[in-house]
Amino acid sequence: MKIYSREKMQICWKIIVIVMAWYVNFWLIMKVIIIFEKSVVTNP
């Protein structure tokens, strides 16, 4: 039971880390796109 719960916890942590990494990457990409669009609009 202990080993099973530990494996389950590791799987949960992996999912959390993957989701967080994906969310951060998506947010950074969106921010870069917004900054790029602003710089293109202000400086054609």
C-alpha positions as CSV (number, residue, x, y, z in Angstrom):
1,M,0.0,0.0,0.0
2,K,2.8,2.4,0.9
3,I,4.7,1.7,-2.4
4,Y,1.5,2.1,-4.4
5,S,0.6,5.4,-2.7
6,R,4.2,6.6,-3.3
7,E,4.0,5.7,-7.0
8,K,0.6,7.5,-7.2
9,M,2.1,10.6,-5.6
10,Q,5.0,10.6,-8.1
11,I,2.6,10.3,-11.0
12,C,0.5,13.2,-9.5
13,W,3.6,15.3,-9.1
14,K,4.7,14.5,-12.7
15,I,1.3,15.6,-14.0
16,I,1.4,18.8,-11.9
17,V,4.9,19.6,-13.1
18,I,4.0,19.0,-16.8
19,V,0.8,21.1,-16.5
20,M,2.7,24.0,-14.7
21,A,5.5,23.9,-17.3
22,W,3.0,23.9,-20.2
23,Y,1.1,26.8,-18.6
24,V,4.2,28.9,-17.9
25,N,5.5,28.2,-21.5
26,F,2.1,29.1,-23.0
27,W,2.0,32.3,-20.8
28,L,5.6,33.3,-21.9
29,I,4.8,32.7,-25.6
30,M,1.6,34.8,-25.4
31,K,3.5,37.6,-23.6
32,V,6.3,37.5,-26.2
33,I,3.7,37.6,-29.0
34,I,1.9,40.5,-27.4
35,I,5.2,42.5,-27.0
36,F,6.2,41.6,-30.6
37,E,2.8,42.8,-31.9
38,K,3.0,46.0,-29.9
39,S,6.6,46.7,-31.1
40,V,5.5,46.0,-34.7
41,V,2.5,48.3,-34.4
42,T,4.4,51.2,-32.8
43,N,7.5,50.8,-35.0
44,P,6.4,49.7,-38.5
